[in-house]
Amino acid sequence: MSFNFSPYIRLAMYHTWLSDYYLDRSIFDFELIFIDKGKMKIEIDGNTLIVSEGDFILIPPNVHHKISWYEENCCQPHVHFDFVKDALSETVPISFKTRENMSDVELTYFRENFLKKNNINVPYVVHPKNISFVRDTMLDLIDAFTFLDPMKELRMEGDLKTLISIFISESLEYNLDSENMDTITLLVRYMTENLKENLTLNDFELKTNLTSWTLNNLFRKVYNTTPKKYYDGLRIVYVKNLLRNSFKSIKEISEMMLFNEPQTFSRWFYNLDGRYPTEYKKAKSKKVMK
Protein backbone atom coordinates (compact mmCIF):
# COMPACT_ATOMS: atom_id res chain seq x y z
CA MET A 1 0.00 0.00 0.00
CA SER A 2 1.44 3.36 -1.06
CA PHE A 3 1.12 6.67 0.78
CA ASN A 4 3.06 8.65 -1.80
CA PHE A 5 0.86 11.56 -2.82
CA SER A 6 1.28 15.27 -3.42
CA PRO A 7 -1.72 16.99 -1.82
CA TYR A 8 -3.35 20.34 -2.40
CA ILE A 9 -4.77 21.88 0.77
CA ARG A 10 -7.80 24.00 -0.06
CA LEU A 11 -8.86 25.13 3.41
CA ALA A 12 -7.71 24.57 6.98
CA MET A 13 -9.52 26.23 9.86
CA TYR A 14 -10.81 25.90 13.42
CA HIS A 15 -14.59 26.19 13.54
CA THR A 16 -17.25 25.97 16.25
CA TRP A 17 -20.67 24.51 15.43
CA LEU A 18 -23.53 26.42 17.07
CA SER A 19 -27.12 25.24 17.55
CA ASP A 20 -28.45 26.86 14.35
CA TYR A 21 -25.77 25.41 12.05
CA TYR A 22 -26.71 22.71 9.50
CA LEU A 23 -25.19 21.32 6.29
CA ASP A 24 -26.76 19.10 3.63
CA ARG A 25 -24.28 18.53 0.81
CA SER A 26 -21.83 16.48 -1.25
CA ILE A 27 -18.28 17.84 -1.24
CA PHE A 28 -15.93 18.02 -4.20
CA ASP A 29 -12.83 17.07 -2.22
CA PHE A 30 -11.83 15.22 0.96
CA GLU A 31 -12.55 16.69 4.37
CA LEU A 32 -10.67 15.68 7.50
CA ILE A 33 -12.33 16.68 10.78
CA PHE A 34 -11.15 16.34 14.38
CA ILE A 35 -13.62 16.81 17.23
CA ASP A 36 -11.77 18.93 19.76
CA LYS A 37 -14.73 19.57 22.09
CA GLY A 38 -18.46 18.85 22.17
CA LYS A 39 -20.58 16.68 19.87
CA MET A 40 -21.86 16.67 16.31
CA LYS A 41 -24.35 14.55 14.32
CA ILE A 42 -23.40 13.21 10.89
CA GLU A 43 -25.90 11.40 8.67
CA ILE A 44 -24.08 9.51 5.93
CA ASP A 45 -24.75 6.37 3.88
CA GLY A 46 -28.05 5.85 5.68
CA ASN A 47 -26.36 5.84 9.09
CA THR A 48 -26.49 8.41 11.88
CA LEU A 49 -23.17 8.94 13.64
CA ILE A 50 -22.82 10.89 16.87
CA VAL A 51 -19.21 12.01 17.06
CA SER A 52 -17.63 13.48 20.17
CA GLU A 53 -14.33 14.66 21.63
CA GLY A 54 -11.33 12.83 20.20
CA ASP A 55 -13.11 11.39 17.15
CA PHE A 56 -11.39 11.71 13.79
CA ILE A 57 -13.57 11.89 10.65
CA LEU A 58 -12.72 11.54 6.96
CA ILE A 59 -15.41 12.39 4.39
CA PRO A 60 -14.57 11.56 0.76
CA PRO A 61 -15.71 13.42 -2.35
CA ASN A 62 -19.15 12.85 -3.88
CA VAL A 63 -20.65 11.29 -0.75
CA HIS A 64 -23.93 12.87 0.33
CA HIS A 65 -24.00 13.72 4.05
CA LYS A 66 -25.75 15.94 6.56
CA ILE A 67 -24.00 17.54 9.52
CA SER A 68 -25.90 19.14 12.37
CA TRP A 69 -25.58 20.35 15.95
CA TYR A 70 -26.13 17.74 18.68
CA GLU A 71 -26.73 18.56 22.36
CA GLU A 72 -23.78 20.97 22.73
CA ASN A 73 -21.57 23.26 20.69
CA CYS A 74 -18.80 21.47 18.82
CA CYS A 75 -15.26 22.73 18.24
CA GLN A 76 -13.93 21.03 15.13
CA PRO A 77 -10.68 21.89 13.35
CA HIS A 78 -10.97 20.63 9.78
CA VAL A 79 -9.11 20.47 6.48
CA HIS A 80 -10.36 20.31 2.86
CA PHE A 81 -7.84 18.82 0.45
CA ASP A 82 -7.09 16.90 -2.74
CA PHE A 83 -4.83 13.88 -2.36
CA VAL A 84 -3.16 14.75 -5.66
CA LYS A 85 -2.79 18.33 -6.87
CA ASP A 86 -3.72 18.83 -10.52
CA ALA A 87 -4.47 21.66 -12.94
CA LEU A 88 -7.98 22.17 -11.50
CA SER A 89 -7.09 22.07 -7.80
CA GLU A 90 -6.77 25.83 -7.38
CA THR A 91 -10.12 26.53 -9.08
CA VAL A 92 -12.31 23.97 -7.28
CA PRO A 93 -14.29 25.62 -4.45
CA ILE A 94 -15.71 24.24 -1.19
CA SER A 95 -19.15 22.75 -1.79
CA PHE A 96 -22.22 23.57 0.31
CA LYS A 97 -24.75 21.97 -2.05
CA THR A 98 -26.28 18.61 -2.83
CA ARG A 99 -25.68 17.16 -6.29
CA GLU A 100 -29.29 17.94 -7.24
CA ASN A 101 -28.64 21.67 -6.78
CA MET A 102 -25.35 21.80 -8.66
CA SER A 103 -24.79 23.25 -12.12
CA ASP A 104 -23.33 21.19 -14.95
CA VAL A 105 -20.00 22.90 -14.38
CA GLU A 106 -20.04 22.16 -10.65
CA LEU A 107 -20.68 18.49 -11.36
CA THR A 108 -17.27 18.35 -13.04
CA TYR A 109 -15.50 19.52 -9.87
CA PHE A 110 -15.58 16.22 -7.97
CA ARG A 111 -12.05 15.06 -7.16
CA GLU A 112 -10.93 11.49 -7.71
CA ASN A 113 -11.31 9.24 -4.67
CA PHE A 114 -7.64 8.42 -4.13
CA LEU A 115 -8.36 5.88 -1.41
CA LYS A 116 -10.91 3.96 -3.45
CA LYS A 117 -8.60 3.99 -6.47
CA ASN A 118 -5.88 2.38 -4.35
CA ASN A 119 -8.27 -0.17 -2.78
CA ILE A 120 -7.96 1.42 0.66
CA ASN A 121 -11.23 0.97 2.53
CA VAL A 122 -11.59 2.96 5.72
CA PRO A 123 -14.56 3.89 7.93
CA TYR A 124 -15.78 7.46 8.17
CA VAL A 125 -14.79 7.73 11.84
CA VAL A 126 -11.91 6.43 13.95
CA HIS A 127 -10.91 7.20 17.53
CA PRO A 128 -7.09 7.52 17.51
CA LYS A 129 -5.00 6.22 20.37
CA ASN A 130 -2.87 9.36 20.62
CA ILE A 131 -5.57 12.05 20.61
CA SER A 132 -3.28 14.87 21.77
CA PHE A 133 -0.81 14.22 18.95
CA VAL A 134 -3.59 14.29 16.33
CA ARG A 135 -4.94 17.52 17.81
CA ASP A 136 -1.51 19.18 17.87
CA THR A 137 -0.81 18.13 14.27
CA MET A 138 -4.18 19.45 13.07
CA LEU A 139 -3.59 22.77 14.82
CA ASP A 140 -0.07 23.05 13.40
CA LEU A 141 -1.45 22.48 9.89
CA ILE A 142 -4.10 25.17 10.43
CA ASP A 143 -1.47 27.53 11.83
CA ALA A 144 0.73 27.00 8.74
CA PHE A 145 -2.24 27.56 6.41
CA THR A 146 -3.35 30.73 8.21
CA PHE A 147 -0.09 32.60 8.75
CA LEU A 148 2.80 33.53 6.47
CA ASP A 149 5.59 31.00 6.86
CA PRO A 150 8.49 30.34 4.44
CA MET A 151 7.99 26.61 5.11
CA LYS A 152 4.21 26.78 4.84
CA GLU A 153 3.78 24.22 2.04
CA LEU A 154 6.19 21.73 3.60
CA ARG A 155 4.65 22.02 7.04
CA MET A 156 1.16 21.50 5.67
CA GLU A 157 2.15 18.55 3.50
CA GLY A 158 4.08 16.90 6.34
CA ASP A 159 1.23 17.41 8.80
CA LEU A 160 -1.43 16.17 6.38
CA LYS A 161 0.55 13.04 5.46
CA THR A 162 1.04 12.33 9.15
CA LEU A 163 -2.70 12.69 9.84
CA ILE A 164 -3.66 10.50 6.87
CA SER A 165 -1.20 7.79 7.87
CA ILE A 166 -2.59 7.80 11.41
CA PHE A 167 -6.18 7.62 10.15
CA ILE A 168 -5.48 4.70 7.83
CA SER A 169 -3.28 2.91 10.35
CA GLU A 170 -6.00 3.15 13.01
CA SER A 171 -8.60 2.03 10.46
CA LEU A 172 -6.76 -1.00 9.18
CA GLU A 173 -5.14 -1.91 12.50
CA TYR A 174 -1.67 -2.20 11.02
CA ASN A 175 0.83 -4.55 12.54
CA LEU A 176 2.57 -1.48 13.78
CA ASP A 177 2.22 -0.84 17.49
CA SER A 178 1.33 2.62 18.70
CA GLU A 179 4.82 3.26 20.08
CA ASN A 180 6.43 2.64 16.68
CA MET A 181 3.73 4.66 14.91
CA ASP A 182 4.40 7.58 17.22
CA THR A 183 8.14 7.23 16.55
CA ILE A 184 7.62 7.38 12.79
CA THR A 185 5.30 10.40 12.91
CA LEU A 186 7.65 12.25 15.27
CA LEU A 187 10.57 11.42 12.97
CA VAL A 188 8.70 13.00 10.04
CA ARG A 189 8.24 16.14 12.09
CA TYR A 190 11.95 16.10 12.99
CA MET A 191 12.75 15.88 9.26
CA THR A 192 10.54 18.86 8.35
CA GLU A 193 12.13 20.95 11.10
CA ASN A 194 15.68 20.16 9.93
CA LEU A 195 15.59 20.42 6.15
CA LYS A 196 18.83 22.43 5.97
CA GLU A 197 20.85 19.95 7.98
CA ASN A 198 21.41 17.26 5.29
CA LEU A 199 20.53 14.55 7.79
CA THR A 200 21.67 10.96 7.26
CA LEU A 201 20.21 7.59 8.15
CA ASN A 202 22.58 7.57 11.11
CA ASP A 203 20.96 10.79 12.37
CA PHE A 204 17.56 9.09 12.17
CA GLU A 205 18.90 6.10 14.11
CA LEU A 206 20.23 8.37 16.85
CA LYS A 207 16.96 10.31 16.99
CA THR A 208 14.75 7.22 17.31
CA ASN A 209 17.09 4.70 18.97
CA LEU A 210 16.15 2.25 16.21
CA THR A 211 18.44 0.36 13.84
CA SER A 212 18.56 1.28 10.16
CA TRP A 213 16.95 -2.05 9.25
CA THR A 214 14.02 -1.44 11.64
CA LEU A 215 13.61 2.16 10.47
CA ASN A 216 13.59 1.21 6.80
CA ASN A 217 11.11 -1.59 7.45
CA LEU A 218 8.72 0.60 9.46
CA PHE A 219 8.93 3.47 6.98
CA ARG A 220 8.14 1.18 4.05
CA LYS A 221 5.03 -0.06 5.86
CA VAL A 222 3.76 3.46 6.39
CA TYR A 223 5.13 5.52 3.46
CA ASN A 224 6.22 2.86 0.95
CA THR A 225 9.73 4.34 0.81
CA THR A 226 12.86 4.66 2.94
CA PRO A 227 13.34 7.45 5.49
CA LYS A 228 16.26 8.90 3.49
CA LYS A 229 14.25 9.04 0.26
CA TYR A 230 11.31 10.61 2.11
CA TYR A 231 13.62 13.22 3.67
CA ASP A 232 15.24 14.00 0.31
CA GLY A 233 11.74 14.47 -1.14
CA LEU A 234 10.96 17.07 1.53
CA ARG A 235 14.31 18.78 0.97
CA ILE A 236 13.95 19.12 -2.77
CA VAL A 237 10.49 20.72 -2.38
CA TYR A 238 12.12 23.24 -0.02
CA VAL A 239 14.98 23.86 -2.46
CA LYS A 240 12.60 24.36 -5.39
CA ASN A 241 10.75 26.95 -3.34
CA LEU A 242 14.04 28.80 -2.76
CA LEU A 243 14.97 28.60 -6.45
CA ARG A 244 11.54 29.87 -7.46
CA ASN A 245 10.90 32.56 -4.86
CA SER A 246 14.21 33.81 -3.46
CA PHE A 247 17.06 35.88 -4.88
CA LYS A 248 19.69 33.44 -3.61
CA SER A 249 22.17 32.02 -6.08
CA ILE A 250 22.53 28.29 -6.62
CA LYS A 251 25.88 28.44 -4.82
CA GLU A 252 24.25 30.17 -1.81
CA ILE A 253 21.45 27.61 -1.71
CA SER A 254 23.99 24.80 -1.99
CA GLU A 255 25.88 26.16 1.02
CA MET A 256 22.66 26.72 2.96
CA MET A 257 21.71 23.07 2.40
CA LEU A 258 25.18 22.01 3.64
CA PHE A 259 26.53 20.54 0.41
CA ASN A 260 30.33 20.59 0.16
CA GLU A 261 30.31 21.81 -3.44
CA PRO A 262 27.71 23.24 -5.85
CA GLN A 263 28.46 20.34 -8.21
CA THR A 264 27.46 17.82 -5.53
CA PHE A 265 24.28 19.78 -4.92
CA SER A 266 23.51 19.86 -8.67
CA ARG A 267 23.98 16.09 -9.01
CA TRP A 268 21.73 15.49 -5.99
CA PHE A 269 19.05 17.74 -7.51
CA TYR A 270 19.35 16.04 -10.91
CA ASN A 271 19.01 12.55 -9.39
CA LEU A 272 15.73 13.56 -7.75
CA ASP A 273 14.18 15.85 -10.37
CA GLY A 274 15.76 14.86 -13.69
CA ARG A 275 16.90 18.45 -14.22
CA TYR A 276 19.82 20.46 -12.90
CA PRO A 277 19.02 23.45 -10.63
CA THR A 278 19.97 25.87 -13.42
CA GLU A 279 17.50 24.18 -15.79
CA TYR A 280 14.73 24.20 -13.17
CA LYS A 281 15.26 27.88 -12.35
CA LYS A 282 15.34 28.85 -16.03
CA ALA A 283 12.14 26.92 -16.79
CA LYS A 284 10.31 28.53 -13.88
CA SER A 285 11.52 32.01 -14.86
CA LYS A 286 10.19 31.59 -18.39
CA LYS A 287 6.82 30.41 -17.05
CA VAL A 288 6.53 33.49 -14.79
CA MET A 289 7.41 35.84 -17.68
CA LYS A 290 4.66 34.34 -19.81
N, C-alpha and C positions, 0 to 999 in steps of 0.2 A: 504494500500500500504506500503510495507516494503523497508527501505533503509539500511537494515543490510547487508553489504557485506564487504569482506576482499580483498581489491584490490592489484594488483601487478603493480607498476609503472615502465614501461620499458624505457621511455625517457621523459625528461622534459627540454626544452631549449627555449631560445629567439632567433628568427630567422628573418632575413629581406629578403623579396622577391625582387629580382632585375628583370629588364626587360627581361632577357634571361632565367628566371627560369620557368619550366613547369613540371607538374606531370600528368601522366595518369595511374591509378592504382586501385587496390582493396586492402584494408589493412586487416591484420590478426586480429587486435585488435580495440579498440576504440581510437579515437583521439579527444581531446578537444582543441579548438583553440580560442584565444581571439585576436581581431584586436585592437592593441594598437594605430597604426597610419597608414594612407594610405588606399588603397583599394586592393581588390583581387577578381578574378572571379572564381566561383566554378560551374562546370557543373555536375549535379547529378540527377538521376531519370528523365532524359529528360528535366530538368529545368535548366536555367542559373540564378545563384544568384550572384549579385554584393554586396559584403560585405564591410563594411567600419568601421571607428573608433567606438569602443564601442560594435560591434556585437560579439556574443558568438556562436560558432559553435560546434556541436557534430556530428562526422561521425562514424557510427557503422561499425563493421567488415563485410567483404564480400559485400560491396556496391561499385560498380564501380563509380569512380568520376574523374574529371579532374580539376586541380587547375592551374591557370595561372595569370600572372601579368596583372594589369588593371589600366592604366592611370598614376599611381604613385607607387613608392616603398611602400611596406607594411611591417610593423613591427608586427610580430605575435608570441607571446609566445604560446607554445603548449605542450601538454602532451599526450603520448601514454600509454595506460594502459589496463589491464584486470580487470573487475569488481570483479572476484573471482580468487585468486591465486590458481594454481594447479601444478601438477608435471611437466607440460610442459612450464609453464610461463617463466622460466629463459632461455629456449632454443629457444623460438619463436623470430624471428628477426622483424625488421621494414620492411614492404613491399614497394617496388617501382615498382611493376609489375602489369599487368593485369592478370586475371585468365588464359587467353589463353597462356601466356608466363611462367606459373609456372610449376614446376616439380610435379610429383605425390606426392613426400614428402611434398613440399610446400603447396599443396592443403589440407593437413591434419592439417595445422597450424591455420586455422581460429578459432577464439575464439567464444564461445557461446554468442549470443546476449542476455545479461542479461535483458535488458529492454523489449525486445519482449517476452521473456519467462515469465516475470511478468506482461504482458499486459499493459505496460507503453508506450504509443504512444506520441512521442514528435516530433516537427519539427527539421529540421537540423540547423536552426538559430533562436536565440532569441536576443532581445536587452534588457539587464537587466536594472532595474531601478537604482540600485546603481553601476554604472560603475566603480567608483574608488575602491570600495571594492573588486569587482571581479578582477580588475587589480592587486591590492595589494596581494590578495590571490594567484593568479597565480604566481606572482613574488616570493612570499615567498616559494611556492612549488618548483619552479625552483632553488631557492637559496639552499633549503634543499637538493635537488637532486645533485647539483653541488659540494657543499662543505662538508667536514667532519663535522659531527654534531652528538653528542651522542644521540640526539633525532630525528635523521633524519627520520626514518621510521614513527614515530608518527606524526611528523610535516607534512610529505607528505600525510599520510592517512587522518589526520584531515582536511588539506587544500582541498584534492580531494573530500572528502565527502561533505564539505561545498559547493564547486563549483557545484557538481552534484545536491545537494538539491536545490541550487539557479536555476540551469538550468531547472529542472523539475517543480519547483514551478512557475517559469515565464511561462513555456510552458502550464501548466494545469490551470493557474490562480487560485491557491489555495484560499480558504477562509481564508487566512492568510495575513493581511495587511503588507505592506513593513516595517513598524516600528517594528512589532513583528518578522518578518523574520530576520531583521537586529539584533534584540536582541538575537535571538536563535543562529545565526552564530557567533556573538561576544562572546556569552557564551561558545560555543564550543572552541573558541580560548583561552578564559580564562582558561578553563579546561586543555587544552594541555600545557599551560604555568605554571600550578600549580599542576603537577602530584604528587609531594612529600608532598603536604599539607594536604591530607586526607580530602578534602572538603566535606561538608554536604549539604543537601537540603537547610538548612537555609542560608548557604553561597551563594548559587545560588539566593535565594530570595533577599538577601541584594545587590548582584551584579546587579540584573536586576530590582529591585523594583516591582517584580511581586509576587503574592501569589503562594504557592506550588501547589494549584489546577490548576491555570492558566499555570504554568510552565510545569506541567506534561501533561496537555492537549495539549499544543503547541508542546511539544517534541514528543508526540505520533503521532501527525499529520505529523511531518517531518521525524522522525527517527524510529517510531514504537516501542519506548521504553521510559523509564523514564530517566530524566537527571542523576539521581544517578547511574542507571545501565550503562548508556553510559559512564559516568566518570570512573566507576570501570573497564569497558572494556578497556579504554585507559590506566589506571593504571596497569592492569595486563600485558598488552603488554610491558610496560616499565619495569616492574619487571622481566619478562621473559628474556628480553634483558640483564638485570644486572646479572641474574643467569647464563645466557649462556656465557656472554662475559667479566664479571669482576671477580676479585679475592676476592670480598667481601663475607663475610660469610652471612648465612641466618639471623643471629642475627643483623649484621650490616645493612643489607638491610631493615629488619623490623624496626629498629630505624630510618633509613633514611626516610622511608615512614610513620613515625610518628604513628606506632602502639605501644600500651602500653607494650605489651609482645609478644615474638616470637610465642607463642601458638595462640594468637589472629590473628596474621598475617597468620599463617599456616592454620587456619580454614577459614579465608577470601579467601586465595588462593584456598583451596580445594573446597569451595562453587562455585567458578567461573570456575575452570579448571577440577575438578574431581580427581585431584592428589594433594598431599602435595608438598611443595617446594623441599623437599629432594628427592622425587620421580622424580619430573620434572628434577632437576639438574642431577641426576644419569642417567636418560634416555638419556639426551642430551650428557652427557660425553661419554657414550657408543657409541652413534652414531658417534661422532667426532673421537673416537679411531678406529672405523671400516673404 
